[in-house]
Amino acid sequence: MLIVGLGNPGPTYEKTRHNIGFMVIDALVSRNNANKLSSTPQSELYKFSEHFLLKPLTFMNLSGIAIAQVKNFYKIDKVVVIHDDLDLPFGAIRFKFGGGHGGHNGLKSADEKISKEYMRVRMGIGKPEHKGEVASFVLGDFRADEKNHLEAWISKACEAVEFLLHNSLEDTSSQFTIKQFELK
């Protein structure tokens, strides 16, 4: 299985909402003692057991290029993409197969390069008050109250992905879906 976390490269974006996919991949690398297979200007690729972990480094809107390269080179059938989702409240985790990109440029790029036939781990980041603030919101840091729950949320996403490696998407969804994180 190829597990992809979407994000943008570089320290400027490291802790932003749009990089939650990268954060989950980093945690999975650590939790599973994954070995780094390669690091290029386009991607960082890790492997543990027979599974691959990928961070496309092409910026969000070109993520599909790195995904397609790894998928095709290693002849991988099953792909999971972990991404931020504006349509879900902060801390939500939902699972889905296929569907539209909802304006998410990383998903749009993946759809163009590998089709829509992949599993998704949707990580809710909430919405800004005004539609005109979307870019600054997704490229902004999490609020202090959200940061307090970030580690637990990422850990729960890791548990879900690890469960998914050996179980169906439906079983994973029924066991790990979080509708909303209670911020305290």
N, C-alpha and C positions, 0 to 999 in steps of 0.2 A: 504494500500500500504506500502511496505517496501522500504525505501530509504536508500541506502548504500553509504557511502563515503569511497573510498579506500585511504590508507595511511599506514605509519609505526608509531608504538608507540614510545613515549619518546621524550624528549626535543632536542635530537640530530637531529631529522628529522622534528620537528614541523613546520618550515617555508620553507621546501624544496618543489621543484616543484612536487615531487612524492606525496606530502600530500595535494594537492589541493582538493581532495575529502573530507578529514577531515575538511579542512577550510570551505567548503560549508556546511557540516553537522553542524559544530559549529555555523555558522551564522543562519542556519535554526532553531536550538535549541533556539537561542536567539530571533529571529524574531517571533517565534510561541509559546514562553513560554512553551516549551516542558518539560515534567516531566521525570526525570531519573527513569527508571524502574529497571535497574541493571547495575552493573559495576563488571566485572570479569576479570581475566587475559586474557580472550579471546575476550571480547567485552565490549563496552559501548552502552547501549540501552536506547532510549528515546521514548516518545509517546506524540503526541498531536492529539486531535480529534480521529479519528480511524486509524491514520497513525503512522508508526514506523520509527525512525531514528537510523541507526546503524553505529558504527565505529568499524570494526574488529581490534582487538589489537594483532593479531597473526603474525604480519609482513605480508607484501604484498603477498608473495608466498603461504600463507596458509589462505588467506581471505575467501575462499569458505567455510571453516569449520564453521566459525561463521555465515555466511550468511545462510547456510543450516540449522543450528540449530534453528535460529530465524524463518526462513520461515516455517520449519516443525512444530515447537512447536506451533506457532500462526496460522498455516494453512493459510498462505498468498499466494495468487495467483499472484499478480502483484508486480514485483521487479524492481526497478530503481537503477542502479549503476552509480555513479559519479566518473570519473577517469581522470587522466592526459593522454594526447595523444601527442606523439612525432611527429605524422604525420600532425598535424595542427599547424599553426603559433600561437605565443603567443596571448592570449586573445580571440581566436576563441571558439565558443560554437556550437556544433553540436549534433544532436540527431539521434539515430538509434535503431533498434530492432534487436537483435541477431547479427550474424556475427562472424568473427574470432577474436582471441585475439591479433593478430599483435605483438606477443612477449611480451605482457604485462603480467607479472606473476600473478597479482591480478585477471585479467580477466580469465586467464588460470585456476586458482584455482576455480573461480566461475563457469566456464563452466563445470569443472569436477564434481562439487558438486551439482549444481542445473540445469544443461543443459545451452544451449545458449539462451534459451527463456526468455530473460529479456530486458528491455529498458536500454539504455545507454545515459548518458549525458557526451559527450566527451569535455574535457577542454584542448584546445591547449596550449602546453608549448614550442613549437618550437623544433628545433634539434640542437645538437652540430655540430661543423664544421666537426669533424671526427668521424666515427662510433665507434672507440675504446674508445671514451669519453662518451658513453651513460650512463653508471652507475654513473659516477661522475656528469654528467649533471643533471640527474633526482634526484639525492640525494643532489644536490647543491641548494643554496638559489637563489631566483629570483634576477635579476639584479636591480640596483637602479631605472632605468627608468620603469621597469616592476612593481616594488613595488609601484610606484606612482599610478598605475592603478588597483592594486590588489583588493582594497576594492570595487570599482565600478564593476569590473568583477565578483567578488563573489556575489555581490548584484544582478546582472543581472541573474546569474545562479540560485539564490534563487527564484527570480521572476518566472523564467521558470519552476522550479520544483513545486512551489505553483500553477501555472497555470495548469500544467500537472495533478495535483491531481483531477481536475474536467473537464479536456478536453483531447482530443485524442493526441497521439504522433505527428500525422501529423499537427494538429492545433498548437501545441506547437512549433514544428519545424518551421512552416511558420512564426510564430510571434517572435520567440526568437533566431533564428540562427544568429550567428555573424561569418562572414568569417575571419575577422582579426581586431584586435584592433589597432588603430592608436596611436603609441607611440609618445609622444611630449616631 
